[in-house]
Amino acid sequence: MAKKVKKPKSTPNKKGFSLKLSQQNKIIFGGLLMLLSIALFFSFVSFYFTWQEDQSLLTEFANRNEQARNLLNKFGANVSHFVLYKGFGVSSIIFTFLLFITGLYLFLSMQKQGLLRKWIWGLVFIIWFSVALGFFASGQPLLGGMVGYEMNDFLQDYGGKVGVFLLLLFGLIVILVRLFQFSPDKAVAYLNDKGKSLASEFKNGKSAKVDDGDRENDILYTKEKEETPVVIDTYTHKKDIPVLAKEDDEEEFEVKVGAEEDTIAMEVEKIKEEKEESDNISDKLVEDFGEFDPTLELGNFKFPPLDLLDQHGASGGITINQEELEENKNKIVETLKNYKIGIAQIKATIGPTVTLYEIVPDAGVRISKIKNLEDDIALSLAALGIRIIAPIPGKGTIGIEVPNKNATIVSMRSVIASSKFQKAEMQLPIAFGKTISNETFVVDLAKMPHLLMAGATGQGKSVGLNAVLTSLLYKKHPAEVKFVLIDPKKVELTLFNKIERHYLAKLPDSEEAIITDNNKVINTLNSLCIEMDNRYELLKVAMVRNIKEYNAKFKARKLNPNDGHMFLPYIVLVIDEFADLIMTAGKEVETPIARLAQLARAIGIHLIIATQRPSVNVITGIIKANFPARIAFRVTSKIDSRTILDTQGADQLIGRGDMLFTQGNDVTRIQCAFVDTPEVAKITEFIGSQRAYPDAHLLPEYLGNDDSGTSIDYNISDRDAMFREAAEVIVIAQQGSASLIQRKLKLGYNRAGRIIDQLEAAGIVGPFEGSKARQVLVPDIYALDQLLSNESA
Ligand SMILES: Nc1ncnc2c1ncn2[C@@H]1O[C@H](COP(=O)(O)OP(=O)(O)OP(=O)(O)O)[C@@H](O)[C@H]1O
């Protein structure tokens, strides 16, 4: 420590220049260097204005009667002449910057790793710049200096002008790439980032920990400061460079703990960096691999083309003739007149199935009076399905809906092709059909969040269900949505069997994806409840509130698949003939459905329930409360209409896809889009013929209510190949969780779940305990070995 520095030639002296500088000496020496560099800078700059007049004084250094005009007088004139004229020309100003930085490093006791690099690059830059000026401004030797001029001359003798030019260009590229780390895409980010850290480093006077990455910092210093020349004093040169080259060499600079502590601060900065680090990992992953793309596995999947859908002869829009309109208008006006109701104004909006006549009655007419005339108006118009809306919400008019003589079929093709649907930025967009004003009606199933459909037989429910499923098939990739189809009638949804491995989800042990057996329905619903719980668990761990945020986070690679995270597809549960199910299974299905309806919205499970019989024992209070979005096709009685919609109106519909949709308060009349069975067949055929996933999406296994562990009877030979490894993992960790098996053995969730069930059957783990991990019943590996060998004996 007290060893003297291997100082060039100067004899070991007692005081002199020891490079082992104390804190005070560093400040003094650093300050001196900085001041010297400033003086030289001004001297160099003033040289360019005074050199001609000072020229004659260069030999008169000792003559005190002569005064030079240089800012540093004769000293300045001589040094400048030597460094600028005889040296490197204007680029020598960079020396002053290097000198200044060296002084600053000493003054602030900064760590000096970067300094040598600055000097090297500074010198390279000085030489390159000098040669470049010599080349481009050969008529101005003061710009390039003697060195620049001579080197140019020398190089041109061998390489000619072109050769020197190319050499300079190459030098420039090297400097840009190596010194400034230049690359077009990084340039912006780099400058922002490093600018900040540079500023804080200087501000704090602190030597921030310089790691490899910080070398870039140093470059910036150079970049910012180097533009001024410097005279390299012998001592600067001889001392500083070796000192800086050996950072670890304690001989060079004395490290005073107290002084160092002074400069340590900004814990805050460290915390920030830590935060950024975790962000950066995902950013880097995204940068390297792009966002996670769930559709990649079926990257070549093609959405069904529009051609698969028929026009249904309604390509030319709505057909209604003027006469019919006039006739209806006159009849309405007359009927009302008969009851002494005057009309101030009447307006017609023609829809595909019905025309809406909006009337503004004379002042003083009571609305209820018009409402009561509903049947009379229907009689006089001799038409079924007249509906009076008094008043039309938000419009201040009374609406009378009169069916068109020739209803226009709204083809599925027309609604799918509509730009409203095509451009819909929704999670689960559904094009139901067209409203009374002939607008395509598109809603987001994810926002509903569940849908109840009811209507008497033959009024268009099945077509409606097909319209919902078709909409989703046209808009969502198989990776994004999965259907669980329950069809007790066994014939309505069979066509969708073809897309089993693309879009359907099923229980692991079931053959058919479309569920037709009521017993299986119970298992499936309970399995969905387990899936819901699992998903909530994942959301909790990921600290997000819903599936949208979760998937966005997963796509941004901020959730690690090794921790059990995965991209979650939406699950749409479709139950046709719900009444039938309730009649046969009652509470057993109502409970899980109510649970799903109450809780599943956030995790992307959405229910669509269709029923023919809208009686209160089917659509119970608990179901209704959780299905704010409801669709009523034509029903036979007002009571049914009230059961479904809480208001009448559905009894006045005309059937064939004429429907009322409510999502809270408003009731909208819609003509459901028509999609025929052959069209659905073509679509499913088209999708089914493409490359698919190996299997349908598997739901978690549900083993029934009364399985308290022992009742699960797994055949030993049916056990998973990884059963033993899994058992060991569980026993060693003493934690019975499927996600542990998933992580350690890199298995999928479903398989891990199945193994857990097998472990339970084998008596290695206890029964399912909700969100807690299962109890491990085997204390150690030895006991496990014994248990398994007894089993096989
Ligand atoms: N949107 C529609 N546009 C035109 N016609 C329709 C529409 N919806 C249904 N229809 C006609 O009504 C018929 C019966 O429709 P659908 O099979 O959907 O009734 P449903 O309510 O499912 O009957 P069920 O409950 O007995 O199965 C269809 O065959 C079709 O001719």
The ligand as an SDF file (V2000), in Angstrom:
LIG
                    3D

 31 33  0  0  0  0  0  0  0  0999 V2000
  -83.5350  -16.6410  -38.9720 N   0  0  0  0  0  0  0  0  0  0  0  0
  -84.3850  -17.3220  -39.7270 C   0  0  0  0  0  0  0  0  0  0  0  0
  -84.7340  -16.8530  -40.9270 N   0  0  0  0  0  0  0  0  0  0  0  0
  -85.5720  -17.5520  -41.6800 C   0  0  0  0  0  0  0  0  0  0  0  0
  -86.1150  -18.6950  -41.3150 N   0  0  0  0  0  0  0  0  0  0  0  0
  -85.8280  -19.2110  -40.1510 C   0  0  0  0  0  0  0  0  0  0  0  0
  -84.9360  -18.5430  -39.2830 C   0  0  0  0  0  0  0  0  0  0  0  0
  -84.8160  -19.2880  -38.1750 N   0  0  0  0  0  0  0  0  0  0  0  0
  -85.5890  -20.3670  -38.3240 C   0  0  0  0  0  0  0  0  0  0  0  0
  -86.1990  -20.3220  -39.4920 N   0  0  0  0  0  0  0  0  0  0  0  0
  -87.1160  -21.3100  -40.0140 C   0  0  0  0  0  0  0  0  0  0  0  0
  -87.7320  -21.9650  -38.9190 O   0  0  0  0  0  0  0  0  0  0  0  0
  -87.4380  -23.3560  -38.9560 C   0  0  0  0  0  0  0  0  0  0  0  0
  -87.2580  -23.9090  -37.5570 C   0  0  0  0  0  0  0  0  0  0  0  0
  -86.1380  -23.3130  -37.0030 O   0  0  0  0  0  0  0  0  0  0  0  0
  -85.3290  -24.0240  -35.8520 P   0  0  0  0  0  0  0  0  0  0  0  0
  -85.0340  -25.4190  -36.2230 O   0  0  0  0  0  0  0  0  0  0  0  0
  -84.2150  -23.1500  -35.5200 O   0  0  0  0  0  0  0  0  0  0  0  0
  -86.3680  -23.9840  -34.6970 O   0  0  0  0  0  0  0  0  0  0  0  0
  -86.1490  -24.4230  -33.2130 P   0  0  0  0  0  0  0  0  0  0  0  0
  -86.6470  -23.3290  -32.3760 O   0  0  0  0  0  0  0  0  0  0  0  0
  -84.7890  -24.8690  -32.9900 O   0  0  0  0  0  0  0  0  0  0  0  0
  -87.1080  -25.6450  -33.0750 O   0  0  0  0  0  0  0  0  0  0  0  0
  -86.8910  -26.8200  -32.0810 P   0  0  0  0  0  0  0  0  0  0  0  0
  -86.8950  -26.2410  -30.7340 O   0  0  0  0  0  0  0  0  0  0  0  0
  -88.0800  -27.7280  -32.3550 O   0  0  0  0  0  0  0  0  0  0  0  0
  -85.6070  -27.4470  -32.4550 O   0  0  0  0  0  0  0  0  0  0  0  0
  -86.2180  -23.4820  -39.8240 C   0  0  0  0  0  0  0  0  0  0  0  0
  -86.1740  -24.7000  -40.4590 O   0  0  0  0  0  0  0  0  0  0  0  0
  -86.3590  -22.3520  -40.7960 C   0  0  0  0  0  0  0  0  0  0  0  0
  -87.1320  -22.7250  -41.8960 O   0  0  0  0  0  0  0  0  0  0  0  0
  1  2  1  0
  2  3  1  0
  2  7  2  0
  3  4  2  0
  4  5  1  0
  5  6  2  0
  6  7  1  0
  6 10  1  0
  7  8  1  0
  8  9  2  0
  9 10  1  0
 10 11  1  0
 11 12  1  0
 11 30  1  0
 12 13  1  0
 13 14  1  0
 13 28  1  0
 14 15  1  0
 15 16  1  0
 16 17  2  0
 16 18  1  0
 16 19  1  0
 19 20  1  0
 20 21  2  0
 20 22  1  0
 20 23  1  0
 23 24  1  0
 24 25  2  0
 24 26  1  0
 24 27  1  0
 28 29  1  0
 28 30  1  0
 30 31  1  0
M  END
$$$$
